[in-house]
Amino acid sequence: MKPEEITKGLAALGDILRDSASGRKGRYSSLIESVIARQQTVNPWFTPENVRLALDAVASNLETEKLEEWVSRYPLIKQKREPLTIGIIMAGNIPLVGFHDLLSVLVTGNKALVKTSSKDPELPVFIAGLLTDINSGFRDMIYFSEGPLKGFDAVIATGSNNTSRYFEYYFGKYPNLIRKNRNSIAVISGTETPEELQRTGDDIFSYFGLGCRNVSKLYLPEGYDTGLLKKAWEKYSGLVNHTKYANNYDYYKAVYLVNRENFEDFGFCMLKEERALASPVAVVHYEYYRRDEDFEQMIGPDMDKIQCITGKGLLDFGKTQWPRLDDYADGRDTVDFILKIKP
C-alpha cells in the first residue's frame, strides 16, 4: 500500500470510532458496542467505560491532518523499500495499549506480526479487522501469532521489568525496542483550581490506575491540605463498587493497619507518604517538597522510570491518557527505530 492509502485508511478508522463514540448510527455501530460490552467478561478491568476511553483516545489521533503532519516528519517513509516484518509483543494492562506500536509499523509501510496479551486478546484483532474492511490492503500488513513469534526482522516488546529480561534474552540478536515498567507523577504547586485537582483525579483513576501513564505519585508542597484532594476526587468514589478494585483497597488497607503504617483513608483510595514511584491499585503515594527545592534534582535519579509529569508549566492535568502521536512510550521514537532497521 502507498503511504497516502495507509493514512487514508487510518483516518477512516478514526471516523468510524468517533461516530460510534458520538452515538451516530453507522455500519459498525452495533458491532463496536457488542465488542465493548463483551470485554469485561474477557478481562474484569476492561469495563465499558474504560474500553470507550481507550477507543476515544485512539480516535483522537486518527485524523487526516494529524496523521499527515506526523508522517511528514519522516522523509524515509516515502522512500520505496522492501517491507520488513516487525514483531510486536503487546501488553494488556489497559485496553489497546499496544495500538501505537501497530500504528507505527503500518505508517512506515511494514508488516506487523502481533502477539496479543492474554489480558487483551480481542481488541487489537477487532481493530485490525476494521482496517482490513476499510482497505483490503491491510490484510497483507497485519498478522497475529498464537504461538511464539517466528519469521520477523525486528521486535517491539512491552512488559514488566521481569519480562523485559526474558525479552532481552530471546530477542537480543535482533534489532529490538524493549520497554520496562514506567510510572507517572504529578507536581502540585498549591495554586491549582478545584477543576485542575479534579483532572488530576482523571490522571490517577482512569483505567483504575493500571497504565504507565496513570499518575501513581504526587509531589506536594510542605503544609499542603490533602483534604482538597479528597473533595476533588469524590467523583471516583464509586470505584469501590468494582470487585477487583475493592479487593485491592481492602487488602492494602488491612496491611497498613496491621503494620501500623500511616495513611489517609478517602473511603475509596488511600493516600500514603512513600518514596517509591509505583503504588498499588487503590493507593496513591505522595512526598512533600520545599518550595525552594530544586525539583529536578529531587526526582533526577528516577527520571528513567517516569513516563509523564503533570503540573503547572508541564503536561496539563487530565491529559496523561490522551497522548499525541509523537508521545512515544519510554521517550523512544518508535517510527525512527523502525525506519533505521537495516534489511
N, C-alpha and C positions, 0 to 999 in steps of 0.2 A: 504493500500500500504506500502511496505517496504521503509525505508529511502533512499536506493540506487535507487529504482524505482522513487521516488519523485524527487530526484536530477537529474536523467537522463531525466525525463520529462521536468523539468525546463530548463535544458541545451538545450534540443531540441527546446523549445520555443525561447531561445536566438538565436539559429541558424536561425530559421525562420525569426525573426525580423532583424537580421544582414543581411541576404540575401536580404530582402526587401529594407533595407537602402542602400545597395551597388548597387541596380539596377539589381541584378541577378533574372532572372525569375524562379519562383518556383510555387509550388502547391497553395500557399496562396497569391502570389504577387498581383494579381488583386483585391482580396478581401480586402487586407490590404489597398491598395491605395484608394479603394472606401470608406472605413471606415474613412480614414484620410480626404478625401475631404469633407465628409458629416458633420464632427464635427463643422465646422464654422456655419452651419445652426442651430445646436443644441445650441451652445454657441459661440457668435461672437468673444470672446477672444481666442478660440481654432483654431487659424489659422493652415493651413497645416504645416508651418514651426515649430510652437510650438508643434504640435502633434508629428511630426517626432523627434524633440529634446527629448521629453518625452520617446518615444519608444526606441530611441538610448540609453538614459540613463539607461533604464530598461535592455536592451540587453547587455550593457557593463558589468553588474554584473552576467548575466546568462551564465556563462562559467563553465564547469565542475570543473576545478581546483579551481576557486574562491569559488564556492558553497561548494565543499568538505572541503576546508580549513576552511570556516566559520562554517559549521556544526560540524566539528571535535572539536570545542571549547566547545561543549555542550554534554558531555557524556550521559546525561539523555535522549537525543534523541533516543539513541539506546536501551534504556530500554523499554520493551514492557508494555504498559498500555492501558486502555480503552480510546478511543479518546474523547476529550471534544468538546463542540460546543462553539466557540468563536464568539461573535457578533462583527462586525466591522462597525462602522459608519464612512463613508468616507467623506472627504472634497472635494470640487470641484473647488478650486481656480486656480489650474493648472492641465493639463491632467494627469491622472493616479497617482495623488498624494497619493492615498491610497494603491498603489500596494505593497509597502514594508510590510504593515501590513498583507495583504493577503499572501505574501511570507513567512512571519514569522510563520503564522498559519500552512501553508502547510508543511514546513520543519520540524515542530515539530510533524507532524503526526496527527494533529487535524482537526476538521471540521470548516469551515468558513461560518458564516451566515452574509451576506453582505447587508448593506443598502447603496446604492449609493447616491451620491449627485444629486440633480436635475440639477446641472450645469455640471455634468459629468456622465450621466446615462448609456452611451453606451460602452465606452472604457473598463471598468472593466469586463462587461459581455462578450465583444468580446474576451478579453484575456483569460477569463475562458473557453470560447468555444474552443479556440485553444488548451488549455491544455487538455480538455476533448477529443478532436480529436486525440491528441498525445497519450494519455493513458486514456481509459475509466474509469480507477480507480479514476480519479479526479472528476468524476461525483458525487461520494458519499462523496466528501470532500468540495465541494463549492456549496452554496445555496444563492439565492438572495431573499430578502424580499421587497415587495412593500408597506407593511404597517408597523406598529410598530413591533419592534423585540420581538419575543417570543421564549421560549424554549432554552435559552442559559445558559452557565455556567459562563461566564465572558464576559467583554466588553472592546473593544478598541475604543475610540471615539475621533475624531479630529474636532475642531471647533474654534469659536472665544471665547474671554473672556466671552461674554454674554452667548453664548450657553453652555459653559462649566458648568455654574451654573445649567442649566437645566439637563445636563448630570449627574452631581453630585447628583442632587435631585432624578432623576429617577433610576439611576444605583448604588447609594451609597451602597446598601445592597449586591451587587455582587462584586467579585474581578474586579477591573477596572483600566484601564490606560487611563486617560483623559488628552488631550492636549489642550493648550490655544494658544493665539497669540504669535508669535515669529518674530523677525526681525534679519537681518544680517548686519554686519558693515565691513568697510574696513579701515585699518590703512595705510595712505600714509606717507612714510618717506621723500619724496622729491628726492629720488635717483632712482626712477622707470624709466625703459626704456619706450619709446613710445609703444612698444608691450605690456608691462605689464599694462600700463594705458588703452590700448585697451581692454585687457582681463578683466579689472575692469568694463568696459562698458558691457561686456558679463554678468558679475555677477549682474549688475544693471538692464539691459533692457531685458534679456531673459524672456519670458512669460509676457512681459510688466511690469515686476516688481511685479507681483501678488503673488509670492511664499514667504514662510517664509525663504527660503534660498537666496532670492534676497537681494542684498545689498541696504539698504534704507538710510544709513547714512555713511558719510565719516568723518574720523578724519584727519585733515590736519595740517602740521607744520606751525607755525606762519610765515606769509610772503609768503605763497605758491602762485604761479602763477596759478590761476584757468583757465587761457587761455589754459594751457596744456591739461586740461580735455576736453574742448570744441573741440579741434583739434583731440584728441584721440577718441572721441565718435562720430565722423562725420558719421560713417557707420550706425548709428542708427537714422539718421535724417529723414529717411522715415517713422518712426513710426507715424508721424503726418498725414499720409495718411490713417491711420486706424481710422474709425469714432469714436469708443468709446474712444480710446486713445486721439484723438484730442479734444473730448468733455471735457475730464479731463484737458488737457493742457489749453484750452481756459477758462474754468471755474476758475481754480486756479490762472491763470494769471490775470483775471478780479478781483478776490477777493483781491489779493495782491495790485493791482493798486488802487482799491477803498479805501483800508485800508492804503494806502501809506506805505506798508511794503517793506523793502529792499530785492531784489532778483536779481540774474543774469539770463538773458534770453538767452538760447542757440539756440532758434528757434524751438526746438522740446522737450525740457525739461527745467526745471528751477532749479537753484542751490540756496538754501536758508539756511542761517545760523540759526540753530534751535537746541535747546537742545533735543527735542523728537527724539526717535529712529525711530518710524514709520513715513513714509512720504506718501503723496497721490501719486497716479499714475501720472507720468509726472513731479514729483518733487523729488529732491534728497536733503536731509538735510546734513549739514556739521557743524563741530565745530572745532575750532583751538585748538591746544595744544602746550605747550612749549616743546622744545626738551629735556629738563632735567626733565620733569614732569613724575611722576610715573603713567604710563598709566593704570595699573591695578586698582589703587586707583580711577582714574578718571571715569572708567566705572563700577567699582565694584558694585554700587547699582543696576545696570541694567543687571548684568550677567544672572539672571534668565529669562530675556526677550530676550536673544541673542541666535540665532541658530548657526551662523557661524561667524568667524572673519578671514578675509583675510589680508594678508600683508607679509612683509619680515619676514621670520622665522616662519610664521603662515601658514594657508591654502593658497596654491598658488592661485594667481589671475586667474580668469577664471574657477575655479573648484567648485564653490558653487553648481552648478546644476548637478554635477556628483558625488553624494555621493557614498561611498563604502558600502558594505553590513553591516558593523558594524558602520556606521554613523547613529545612531538612533536619531529619532526626539526627541527633548527636552532632549537629552542625557540619555534617559531611555532605557535600554536594553529590547527590545520587546520580544525577544526569551526567555530571562531569566524570564521575567514576566510570560509568558505563561507556561513555564516548572515548575514554582513554585506554580501554581494553584492546590489546593487540590481538588480531585474529590468529 
